[in-house]
Amino acid sequence: MKKSTLLIVSFALFLTTNIFAQDQPRTSNKSGCKNYPGISEYKGAVIQECNTVNYGEFYLGLDEPVRKDFAGHGQFFKKYIAVKGKIYNTQYLIPLKESALKVYENYKNALTIAGYNILYIEHNKNSCFYREDYYGGDKQAFANFPDGSYGTDCDKDYYYVVAKGVKDSSDVYVNLYICPGGNYGQDFIIVNQSVIETVPLELGLVSAENIAQNIEFTGHSIFYDIHFATGSAEIDAKSDKQMKNIADYLKTHSDKKFFIVGHTDNTGDFSANKILSENRAKTVMNELVTKYGVNAEQLSAYGIANLSPVTSNRTDGGKARNRRVEIVER
């Protein structure tokens, strides 16, 4: 867990400029607000505010914050990703007796159980960072928040969490900020939750740089731009650019070893799919070695058919997400 006294988080919360006009704590959920599917509220929490941005950009911190000029705004994380999509913002109030630590641990466990990968966690006793003027994206029509909407006391612990999951054909990112205090007095834990549904980058060509980022933060990288004919393990020539990007990454990380893993959806016979997925993984491995000069000692190939889906196979979009090749760091 990383700590720092310098932190600004690009948290894209709440579109309208008067969304925090309600400065008194609610005793029941705000009308029209509800939990994001699959992420339940903390027991005893009340939804103070909510809104939806149909399409926006959102910055997610992935490493310790550093002071630098970024799009004309203050302090930012050393590493971050910018994602675009539909943004669901929800602010919860929880009785202070629960403690920020307990709330944070509950959310972390709930996200993990729900299948989200935790990409980054920040814990600090200086929450002043959250009162800066930048939340989510340059030139976005996000609100100017009243001082304290996020927790004003600099000596109060905060927790910042970034997680990633999958819903049907979309990647889903969850950004949480958990802190005591704020405009509603000192009797509450404030949880600001933003969920961003975005078209997954890996459905297209994945660059060597993105492969490195995926491996660093999740231990694996997913590829959909390696193409096979139906029922075949022969790689189509239109896969060449993706294969070269993979080879470039592997050759610049020659000190590491990887599994090449083939996956299928649940269509057809499991035993046949297991053989097919393994043959495809072996074909990818062999071509990386023979055509692109990757060291064979770096690689091992396996196929697991539909044993590890990233989403449900009940829809065509879900099946498309599950038919894939992955590189997994050993």
Secondary structure, DSSP 8 states (H G I E B T S, - for coil): -B--S---------SSTTTT---S--SS--TT----TT----TT-EEEEEEEEEEEEEEEE-S-EEEEEETTEEEEESSEEEEEEEEEEEEEEEEGGG-HHHHHHHHHHHHHHTT-EEEEEEEES--GGGGSS--SSTT-------TTTT---TTS-EEEEEEEEEETTEEEEEEEEEEE-STT-SSEEEEEEEEEEE--GGGS---HHHHHHHHHHHSEEEES---B-TT---B-GGGHHHHHHHHHHHHHTTT--EEEEEE--S-S-HHHHHHHHHHHHHHHHHHHHHTT---GGGEEEEE-TTSS-SS-SSSHHHHHHHSEEEEEE-
